[in-house]
């Protein structure tokens, strides 16, 4: 039996090549998805505003196991409910996470679902707007080992 020798990592600033050490990490990509968030209804007496979240993953050639939509509103949000996933609220930001089946390669996984946000007043419910929205995709290896 040989003695174990600990590997040594050397760094050379003047070289253009290197080794990527994060083997097995899951990459994220946001250019494969598109998202639109539109206001559809206000129930002022209940301090509720309803939005439509439309996300498209148009047959990109990789498997997506989860999409994360981040929506920033013009007013602080008390709580949120999403038909097709879980929500986290932090001030005026709502983060929606939706798990995907990821059982098909290169197949579109689109959704068109309701997001209901609860605000502190009926005025806020009437005035709230979307400031920004973005979506990210969590990719998984396909059966061939690639993304």
N, C-alpha and C positions, 0 to 999 in steps of 0.2 A: 504494500500500500504506500502511495506517495504522500508526502506532507502537503497539506493545503497551503497555498500561497494566495494571499489576498490580492485582488486586482488593483492596479494602479491607474488612476485617471490623470492624464496629462493634458494641459491646455496650451495651445499655441495660437496666439492672437494673429500671427501673420499667415496662417493657412486658411484656405477657403472651404475645406471639407471638415466635416465633423460627424459625430455619432449622436443620434437621437436616443436618449435614455428612457423615454417614457413608453416603453413597450407595453402593448395591451391597452393603452388608453382609448377612450371613446371620443371621437372627434365630433365637433359641432359645426354646423354649416347653416347659414341663414339665407343664402341666395336661392336655395331650392324651393322654399315656401313663399307664398304671398299671403298677406292678411289684410282684410278690410273690416273696420268696426264702424257700424252706422247706428245712429239713434233711431229707434222705431216708435217708442211709446213712453208717455209720462203719466204716472198715476200720482198726481200731486198730493192728494189728501192722505196717501200712504207713504209719501216721500220716496217714491220708487221711480227709477228711470230704466227702461229696457233698451238693450242694444242688440244688434245682430252681428255675430262674429262669423265672417266667411274666410275660411283658410283653404288654400289649394296647394297640393303637393303633386304637381302634374306629371306623374310617371317618371320622375327622376330615377336614374339608374343606381339606386342604393336603397337600403332598407332603413326606414325611420321607425324608431321604437317609441319616440315621444316628441311632441311639439310643445313649446312653451311660448305663450303669447303674453307680452307685457303691454298693458294699456295705461297711459297716464291721462287722467281726467282733469278738468279745470276746477273741480271742487273736491274736497276731502270725502272719501267714501267710508261709510260706517261698516257695511258688510256687503258681500257679493255672493251670487249663486250662478253657476254655469251648468247648462244642461248636459254637456258632454265631457266634463272633467272636474278637477278640483281648483279652488281659488284661494289665493292668499292676498290680504289687503294690508297696505302700508301707506297711510295718508291718502294721497290722491292716486296712488298706483295700485292696480290690480294685476296679479300674475295668475294666469290660467295654465294649468298643466293637463295635457291630455295624452294618455298612454295610447299607443297604436299596437295593432296586432302583430305587425312586422312579419307576417307569414307569407308574403309574396314579394318577389323581386321586381322592381321597376313598375309597380302598380300604383295608380293614384290613390291617395288616402285623403279625401277632401271632407270638410265638414262645414255646416251652415247651421249654427246653433245660437240659442238665446243666452245673453248675459244680463242678469238682473242686478242692479246696484241699489243699495239703500243709502239714503243721504239724511243729513240731520234736519232738513227743513223742506217744505214744499217748494219754496223759492229756489233752493239749491237743485231740487229735482228738475225743475223747469229750465234752469239756466245751465246745467252741466253739459259740457261738450267734451269730445275726445281731443286731447292736445297732441298725442302721438301714440302709435302702436307699432310693435315689431314682433317678429316671430323667429324662433330658432328651432333647429331640428337636431335631435340626438340620433346619430347613426349607429348601426350595429353591423357586424361582419355578416356577409352572406355565406352561403354554404361552401363557397370556394375560398373563404378566408379574406376576401377583399371587402371594401366598403361600397 
